[in-house]
């Protein structure tokens, strides 16, 4: 399972790509979180980036879509999705 993590606008984005063996395609998941430096706790919200049919042809494509989706959420570009409460 390929996973990538990066910081964006003070938040941590962690994206993962999961292969569906039967069809040799991938689904993606992304978590957006904020580490609490005082308590050590981490608050995270999870999202599934959209795709045409729910799948991606490769792991890299799935990760790129997940990261782009997370950045759009953080930037306030996706109606109804927010991470302001983290």
Order of alpha helices (4+ residues) and beta strands (2+ residues): beta-beta-beta-beta-alpha
